[in-house]
């Protein structure tokens, strides 16, 4: 009997679950305990709050070795420098990291008890938290704690820059016919703090499995600092994309008429968002709002072709950026530690 292959569906289907050789088992999983969503306990903000609690205890006993600045206002680089020192401040950081790692291990343990995560053998961890030494140390300690708990799952970091994961993953979701005729695609990664927009070269002639796909130009907008409304965000994203198109024209990059949008939340097949956008400004879950259409009205054509715009969950897209490097396991997942905790699980079906 001939083996069934999964083909990409029509261009109006967003949030794909079946891809050639891969099935998305689930994403945007929301687990609760008595304190709320368990994922909220292991976000970047949660780590800063945890660190602040450690500092308050130190203040009661004497002085705070990190000074007067609130933990949320201390930069990642500052915290990384403190971590390297043998000092009271360094000891405090190690204590906070250890407690955060315990929380993360608990969350992963909860995830692995769910049907869509039960068989996961390896988890790739991305998101802004992991791009620091503090984040890397927390991941290493989490892996050790999981082993002690008897949860035998490998933990690893993205194999490329954190800012690129939510862009590169789109080469595995774009229609293959488009990739054959063009050098690059446009991709957008929308997060609760930042928006990243970039040009992704497929480099498929060098690697047919797209393992060498590369972001050749990227713009990052920290929208949380500007406090935009939803309309402002859409306009700014469109402007960023238009700038990328002009760059490709100047550099003679053959750009496919395709835009991939990675966004938090559960994405319906029609491209609307069911839930999970609480960290974005305004109501992104309204049935009256459709981001792909809003952007298409600004960019109906790229080059000589009509623009195809697809949406998917940001954790799924980040996970797919690692697809070529996950062929040695059958079941795997991704966690993104940023403004919230993104998650997705996959099964290789080759």
Buried (B, 14 or more C-beta within 10 A) or exposed (E): EEEEEBEBEEEEBBBBBBBEBBBBBBBBBBBEEEEEBBBBBBBBBBBBEBBBEBBEEBEEEEEBBBEEEEBEEBEBEEBBEBBEEEEBBBBBBBBBBBBBBBBBBBBBBBBBEBEBBEBBBBBBBBBBBBBBBBBBBBBBBBBEBBEEBEBEBEBBBBEBEBBBBBBBBBBBBBBEEBBEEBBBBBBBBBBBBBBBBBBBBBBBEEEEEBBBBBBBBBBBBEBBEEEBEBEBBBBBBBBBBBEBBEBBEEEEBEBBBBBBBBBBBBBBEBBBBEEBBEBBBBEBBEEEBBBBEBBBEBBEEBBEBEBBBBBBBBBBBBBBBBBBBBBEBBBBBBBBBBBBBBBBBBBBBE
